[in-house]
Amino acid sequence: MTVDTPIKPTQLIDVSPGQAWNESTKVAETSKHAALTRGGLATTDQDQPKPPGTGRQPRNRSHARLRWMGLVRFLLFVVVPTGLVSHYFYNIATPQYVVETQFAVRGSNAPSLSLLGLSALPGASGQAADSYILQSYIRSQQVARDILNMQDYDVRLAFSRPFIDTLNRIEPDLPFIDLESYWQRRTKVEYNTISGNTTVQVFAFTPQDALDISNAIVRQSEHLVNSLSDESRQQLISTAEEEVQRTEQRLREARLEMQRFQNETQSINAESLVQVEVGIVATLEARLTELLTERRTLPATIPENSPLLLVLDRQIRATEEQIAAQRLRIGSGSNENSDEGNIANVANIFIELSTNQEFASEAYAVALESLEAAKADARQQERYLASYIPPELPDASRHPKPLLYTIIAGLWIFFSWLVITFLWRTIRDHIA
């Protein structure tokens, strides 16, 4: 039999309400357990009393902790970076001044596709090709190098001033090969394929620097367009001039060879030489005819053994030999070219030299005409830079725009945070 021991007054201590509840609960559980044990009954943990505030309280605390951690992450990864970006654009970023100029490449030549009715197509003219070349040239670091070499103006000094913020400032001795990416952020070039206009914007940190750089770019662009035009014209003219020089040298050589042969043969041309030789043969043949006629008529009046007939026979033989020699001088009388000095060979050489000289003269005349046509075509292909909106000194800063840039950066950071959070939770749930 169990006897409850009374609590002495000296055993009372100062306890909290929670502790008192726990102690009273323990005593009640002990008494109830003893009574049920005597009655043969047993209790389970579900039948035991629970302190107030328990049950769903741990789960609520877990959800509250997760919400608190999510808020901390949002503040840390979204609000703080956006605030830093806003602070930079409002308080740190150096104001930028923009100078805009517009120009176009113009020329007197018509598009090569105009005969087909396709002159309105983009890129159908030489001006369009030069405009694309000019656009790439302005966007490259080569324009900054050429400005320094030809205009003695270093654009790097305009972007290395001490008051420029660190993110936008460069070193004054930065190599040009490393300047290209920075230069492309400081310049903006757009080409309109419909109108053929090119728009150039220069971003600098003082109004005067922006104006000076823009003027330097315009001058350098004019030099490039003039160089391309001169090179194209010189290429056309030089090709035609080379052909004229070649044909002129050929004509000179043909004339010298003809003159040398004329000196050797002592004749102006083949016709005069042949006429002289043929005239000699004709004269000899006429003389021979007279002698033969006289020889036939004299025997009727004088004796056969008369000295006059003997002399006449000698004259006939001499004339015949002279005619044969003269004919041999004109030609060999066979298919074999036995004598290269006969009149036929000389006449052939005359004809060949005359033909070469004639061809050389005609080629030279054609080359001269081609040269004149090339010069006319070169004048038509002349191009120039027409600037219709010149650079002007800006009166106010247009960049950066703090509110716009802050909103853009905040949206970008927020959506990036959403994507990263979604991916992280997906991976965590997959692992769990």
Buried (B, 14 or more C-beta within 10 A) or exposed (E): EEEEEEEEEEEEEEEEEEEEBEEEBEEEEEEBBEEEEEEEEEEEEEEEEEEEEEEEEEEEEEEEEEEEEEEEBBEEBBBEBBEEBBEBBEEEBBEBBBBBBBBBBBBEBEBEBEEEEEEEEEEBBBBBEBBBBBBEBBBBBBBBBBBBEEBEBEBBEBBBBEEBEEEBBBEEEEEBEEBEEBBBEBBBBEBEEEEBBBBBBBBBBBBEBBBBBBBBBBBBBBBBBBEBBEEBBEEBBEEBBEBBEEBBEBBEEBBEBBEEBBEEBEBEBBEEBBEEBBEBBEEBBEBBEEBBEBBEEBEEEEEEEEEEBEEBEEBBEBBBEBBEEBBBBBBBEEEEEEEEEBBBBBBEBBEBBBEBBEBBBEBBEEBBEBBEEBBEBBEEBBBBBBBEEEBEEBEEBEEBEBEEBBBEBBEEBBEEBEEEBEEEEEEEEEEE
